[in-house]
């Protein structure tokens, strides 16, 4: 489980870095629609969580294959 959490954290940070490079954080912070900001934050969070889960699961699969 420690391996999963390590790689899930690294995947989340990598996903966050990619989103920051693409300008996703700027769009999230300076959104002109006040009602859509909660929806944008949820989408942003789910993308980061998904990247972490993908990295964690791939790490466990690679350990099993080894």
N, C-alpha and C positions, 0 to 999 in steps of 0.2 A: 504493500500500500504506500510505503514511503516513496517508492519510485514513481507511482502514479501521481501523487501529489506534487512531487518535484517537477515532473514534466508537464503537468497541468498548469502549474504556476509559470513555467517558462513559456508554454504555449499562449497563455493569457497575456503575458507581457509582450510577446512577439506580435500577437494580434493587435494589441493596443498601439505598439510602435508603428505597425503598418497603417492603422487607421489614422494615426497622427500625421504620418507622412502624406497620406491622401487628403488631408484636410477635414477629416470627419469631426475632430474635436472643435475646430473653428466653426463648422456648420452647426454643431450641437450647442455651443456656447452663445453664438450670436444669431440664433434662430429668430426670425421676425414673427413667427406664429406662436402666441403664448399658449394656445390650447394644444398644439402639437409637440410641445417640448417634452411632456411626460412620455409621449409615444416615442419620440426620438431617443430619449434616454433609455427606455426599455429596449429598443432595437439595438442601441449601442452596447448595452450591457449583455444582451443575449449573444451578440456577435463575439464579444470578448470571452464569455463563458463557453461558447461553442468551440472557439479556437483552443481553449485550454482543455476541454474534454477530448477534442480530436487528438491533441498531442499526447495526453495521458493514455488514451486507449491505444494509440499507435505504439507507445513505449511498452505497454504490457504485451501487445501482440509480438513485438520484436523480441522481447525477453523469452516468450514461449517458443518462438521459432529457433532461438539460439539453442 
